[in-house]
Amino acid sequence: MNWADRQLGGVLGSRKAAIFTQGRMHPEYTNSYFEHMTGNVLLAARMKAEGLKQHELADALNQRIASFTGRLGTLQDRHVRNWLTGKTKWPHARQRRALEEEFGCTAVELGFRRPQPRQAAHRQASVEESVKRRQFATSAGAISAVAALPGTASASTPRIGMTDVYRFESAFYQIVAADNARGGGVRLETRALSFAKLVTDVQANSTASQRVRQRLYYLAAAFTGSALWAAIEDQEPERANQHLDRATRLAGLSGNPDIQLRIWGHASMLATQTGNFSESLAACEAAKASPLCRRDPLYRSLTASRLASSQARMGERTQARRSLAVAAQAFEQADQQTSRAPWVAFYDRSELEGLSGLAMSDLGRHDQAEAHFHRALAHLRPDYERNRKYYTSHLALSQIRQGDVELAYTTASSVFPTHDEAPLTGRQRKLLTKFSHALATHAKDTDMAASWAERYADERNRHR
């Protein structure tokens, strides 16, 4: 049993097979952000999200170069391959401009790194430059660049302290806020991975106290966990599996139970997404055993509400109802003013109602599920657009499963984004696909079904 499996109590099983083939890392993840490896996992993730092969990206970039130079570019697939493997860390200026226009982000956000100063004696300056150059934007606004590191402990090695930790934490808070508001996806995933890599690099090239090092492990796990969640929401289980291994190891090194609890929750959702319901249940049970759940009723409520759905999917109906009762009671006991980790801020009464609705849906009680989803939407914070679309989609499914076809159609139609809104996430598109199948069954050959099919096709084409 490998290290990650031992940390997960042997429940989740080995994830390495998805990453390694015949003893070598899968080419899509070759030289990723793992320690002691180099390369460009961020560019690889962007290319996969856009469905671009190496020669296709080269052709697209050559056209972009022609648009601003008047001459077709000369990029070939070997150039793209050199970027992906890390052989070329900083493309030429025209290539960088074409890349930035193609993907709509900076070269740094695509995983490229400026050449470091050649004077090895000024190691701290290169670390500071590495920190300063990394600026990341959320759709709500810019994430401020992490400030320069403090003075060195010696002539060659910088020393970092809690002030620097707080700067990284500020970036993590903003990533969490962006996810809560609009949901995950490849942009948020790559941004979180970039910060995880940055934290790891800073720790590897600096001296620090044990307290600071443990907090840096926590932050590396937190950023990687955000990337894990973004991949789950984008319906990319292969990438999510990779992030899970890394996040689990970092969470264990941090010694912090709250980040371990968060990773357990993501592991459960990933197992559900891949159809491994027994593994999902086991992950929820492990989260339930966390010392945080014994000490804090809010964490106990969250884990119990997630456990209920896993139990329902496994046919444990009585246990599922009991878990829902525990979740509701613990939520009422929780002190909402208690200071907690930023990632758990999403769990409020709206989320309790939403998770309860999911459990009732898994139990086949669609009337009760509908009531929970209505309450979830009524209590939802105005800026939580991701959850509004997510629970509205589930509300429509609960309505059509009760035979209320016209009402369900109206409800589901409100989920489609307007032209100035971001496209739906992978999870949201999957829910609309389920609704499409249900509508085709209940309203076949009707004007309503035809209208829905047209809007659904437009949204799918928009995503492409």
Residue pairs with C-beta under 8 A, 6 or more apart in sequence:
1 10
2 14
2 16
3 249
3 252
4 12
4 14
4 15
4 245
4 248
4 249
5 12
5 13
5 14
7 248
7 249
7 251
7 252
8 248
8 264
8 267
8 283
8 286
9 286
11 279
11 282
11 283
11 286
12 244
12 267
12 271
12 279
12 282
12 283
13 279
15 241
15 242
15 244
15 245
16 245
18 26
18 238
18 241
18 242
19 25
19 26
19 29
19 241
19 242
19 245
20 26
25 31
25 32
28 44
28 48
29 41
29 44
29 242
30 39
30 84
30 85
31 37
31 38
31 39
31 40
31 41
31 85
31 86
32 39
32 41
32 44
32 242
33 41
33 193
33 196
33 197
33 200
33 246
34 246
35 200
35 204
38 86
39 84
39 85
39 86
40 83
40 84
40 85
40 86
40 110
40 111
40 112
41 111
41 193
42 109
42 110
42 111
42 190
42 193
42 194
43 83
43 84
43 110
43 111
43 112
44 84
45 186
45 189
45 190
45 193
45 239
46 103
46 110
46 186
46 190
47 53
47 54
47 57
48 186
48 236
48 239
49 185
49 186
49 234
49 236
50 103
51 464
52 60
53 77
54 77
54 80
54 81
54 84
55 76
55 77
55 80
57 80
57 102
58 75
58 76
58 77
58 79
58 80
60 102
61 73
61 75
61 95
61 98
61 99
61 102
62 72
62 73
62 74
62 75
62 98
63 72
63 73
64 73
64 97
64 98
64 101
64 102
65 71
65 72
65 73
65 75
65 94
65 95
65 97
65 98
66 72
66 73
68 94
68 97
69 94
73 94
73 95
73 98
75 95
79 88
79 91
79 95
82 88
83 91
83 112
89 112
89 113
89 115
90 96
90 107
90 112
90 113
90 114
90 115
91 99
91 107
91 112
96 107
96 112
99 107
99 110
99 112
100 106
100 107
100 110
103 110
105 137
105 187
106 135
108 114
108 133
108 134
108 135
108 194
109 136
109 190
109 191
109 194
110 190
111 190
111 194
113 130
114 129
114 133
116 126
116 129
116 130
117 125
117 126
117 129
121 155
121 156
123 156
123 157
123 158
123 205
124 149
124 152
124 156
124 157
124 158
127 149
127 158
127 201
127 202
127 205
127 206
128 148
128 149
128 158
130 198
130 201
130 202
131 145
131 146
131 147
131 148
131 149
131 198
131 202
132 145
132 146
132 148
133 145
134 145
134 146
134 194
134 195
134 198
135 142
135 143
135 144
135 145
136 142
136 143
136 171
136 191
136 194
136 195
137 143
138 174
138 175
138 177
138 178
138 188
138 191
139 178
139 182
139 187
139 422
140 177
140 178
140 181
140 182
143 171
143 174
143 175
143 191
144 170
144 171
146 164
146 167
146 168
146 171
146 198
147 164
147 167
149 158
149 160
149 164
149 202
149 206
150 158
150 159
150 160
150 161
150 163
150 164
151 158
151 159
152 158
152 159
153 159
153 207
154 207
157 205
157 206
157 207
158 205
158 206
158 207
159 206
159 207
159 208
160 202
160 203
160 206
160 207
160 208
160 212
160 216
161 208
161 209
161 212
162 211
162 212
162 215
164 202
164 212
165 212
165 215
165 216
165 219
168 195
168 198
168 199
168 216
168 219
169 219
171 195
172 195
172 219
172 222
172 223
172 226
172 342
173 342
175 188
175 191
175 192
175 195
175 223
175 226
176 226
176 342
176 343
176 345
178 188
179 188
179 226
179 229
179 230
179 386
180 345
180 346
180 383
180 384
180 386
180 387
181 383
181 384
181 385
181 386
182 385
182 386
182 422
183 233
183 385
183 386
183 390
183 425
183 427
183 428
184 226
184 229
184 230
184 231
184 232
184 233
184 234
184 425
185 230
185 233
185 234
185 425
185 426
186 230
186 234
186 236
188 226
188 227
188 230
189 226
189 227
189 230
189 231
189 234
189 239
190 227
192 223
192 224
192 226
192 227
192 230
193 223
193 224
193 227
193 243
195 219
195 223
196 220
196 223
196 224
196 227
196 246
199 216
199 219
199 220
199 223
200 220
202 216
203 213
203 216
203 217
203 220
208 216
214 253
214 254
214 255
214 256
215 254
217 250
217 251
217 253
217 254
217 255
218 250
218 251
218 254
218 256
218 259
220 250
221 247
221 250
221 251
221 253
221 254
221 256
221 259
221 263
222 259
222 262
222 343
224 243
224 246
224 247
224 250
225 243
225 247
225 251
225 259
225 262
225 263
225 266
225 343
227 243
227 247
228 240
228 243
228 244
228 247
228 263
228 266
228 270
229 266
229 269
231 237
231 239
231 240
231 243
232 240
232 266
232 269
232 270
232 273
232 427
233 425
233 426
233 427
234 425
234 426
234 427
235 273
235 426
235 427
235 429
235 430
236 426
237 270
237 273
237 274
240 266
240 270
240 273
241 270
244 263
244 266
244 267
244 270
247 263
247 266
248 263
248 267
251 259
251 260
251 262
251 263
252 260
254 260
257 290
257 291
257 292
258 292
258 299
258 340
258 341
258 343
258 344
259 341
260 290
261 287
261 290
261 292
261 293
261 299
261 303
262 341
262 343
262 344
264 283
264 284
264 286
264 287
264 290
265 283
265 287
265 302
265 303
265 306
267 283
268 279
268 280
268 281
268 283
268 284
268 287
268 306
268 310
269 280
271 277
271 279
271 280
271 283
272 280
272 309
272 310
272 313
277 310
277 313
277 314
278 314
280 310
280 313
281 307
281 310
281 311
281 313
281 314
283 310
284 303
284 306
284 307
284 310
285 307
287 293
287 303
287 306
287 307
288 300
288 303
288 304
288 307
290 299
290 303
292 299
293 299
293 300
293 303
294 300
296 334
296 338
296 340
297 330
297 331
297 333
297 334
297 335
298 330
298 331
298 334
298 335
298 336
298 338
298 340
298 344
298 347
299 344
300 326
300 327
300 330
301 326
301 327
301 328
301 330
301 331
301 334
301 347
301 352
302 327
302 344
302 347
304 323
304 324
304 326
304 327
304 330
305 323
305 324
305 327
305 351
305 352
305 355
305 356
305 359
306 355
307 323
308 320
308 321
308 323
308 324
308 327
308 355
308 356
308 359
309 320
309 355
309 358
309 359
309 362
311 317
311 319
311 320
311 323
312 320
312 359
312 362
312 363
313 362
317 363
320 359
320 362
320 363
321 363
323 359
324 356
324 359
327 352
327 355
327 356
328 352
328 356
331 349
331 352
346 384
346 387
348 379
348 381
349 379
350 375
350 376
350 377
350 378
350 379
350 380
350 381
350 384
350 387
351 376
351 387
353 372
353 373
353 375
353 376
353 379
354 372
354 373
354 376
354 387
354 390
354 391
354 394
356 372
357 368
357 369
357 370
357 371
357 372
357 373
357 376
357 391
357 394
357 395
357 398
358 369
358 394
360 366
360 368
360 369
360 372
361 369
361 394
361 397
361 398
366 398
366 399
366 401
366 402
367 398
367 402
369 394
369 398
370 395
370 398
370 399
370 402
373 391
373 392
373 394
373 395
373 398
374 395
376 387
376 391
377 388
377 391
377 392
377 395
380 387
380 388
380 391
385 421
386 425
386 428
389 415
389 417
389 424
389 428
390 427
390 428
390 431
392 411
392 412
392 414
392 415
393 412
393 415
393 428
393 431
393 432
393 435
394 431
395 411
396 408
396 409
396 411
396 412
396 415
396 435
397 408
397 431
397 434
397 435
397 438
399 407
399 408
399 411
400 408
400 409
400 412
400 435
400 438
400 439
400 442
401 438
403 442
405 439
405 442
405 443
405 448
406 448
408 435
408 438
408 439
409 439
409 443
409 448
409 452
412 432
412 435
412 439
412 452
413 452
413 455
415 424
415 428
415 432
416 455
416 459
417 423
417 424
417 459
423 459
423 462
423 463
424 432
424 459
424 463
429 459
429 460
429 463
432 456
432 459
436 452
436 453
436 456
439 448
439 449
439 452
440 449
443 449
